[in-house]
């Protein structure tokens, strides 16, 4: 197993992981993004946050990334996490590796709260987040419509940094020492 930062050129392989989710209620997107749009999403995320790929023998098995929880400045110490695993990688513990590395890097950046918005109902994702120590803190009922039904979204969060005193500004991913990033990626690759 190898855990590394994604690159825009990974878009094709990662789209193949994401594409099957379009038909489900896991994502609220109706149309699969184009290769160019997906590559742009990766590049945009990496300007500030980690975008991780877990691969085996060069073949991506899954990916996870962070993005802003919301746009207002006071939300800056919180990040929303997203994860997608290939069909053969689900239920194997690989998601925990991806999320573990992602949260450690975010904490190193100065993020204090990791958040996840989970389509409700989604027992597998709910159990995954709870197993990793996330707490369900709310439910927005009937906020999305897909596949002929109204869906809710459960809000999960987990403390990953301290809440004492005035926080330091969150650092962009590119401002972190590369050796520290490599250390985290190597540890979660094993």
Secondary structure as UniProt FT lines:
FT   STRAND          2..5
FT   HELIX           8..10
FT   HELIX           11..19
FT   HELIX           20..23
FT   HELIX           35..46
FT   TURN            47..48
FT   STRAND          51..56
FT   TURN            57..58
FT   STRAND          59..68
FT   HELIX           73..77
FT   STRAND          78..85
FT   HELIX           87..89
FT   TURN            90..93
FT   HELIX           94..109
FT   STRAND          113..120
FT   HELIX           123..131
FT   TURN            132..133
FT   STRAND          135..146
FT   TURN            147..148
FT   STRAND          149..159
FT   HELIX           173..175
FT   HELIX           178..189
//
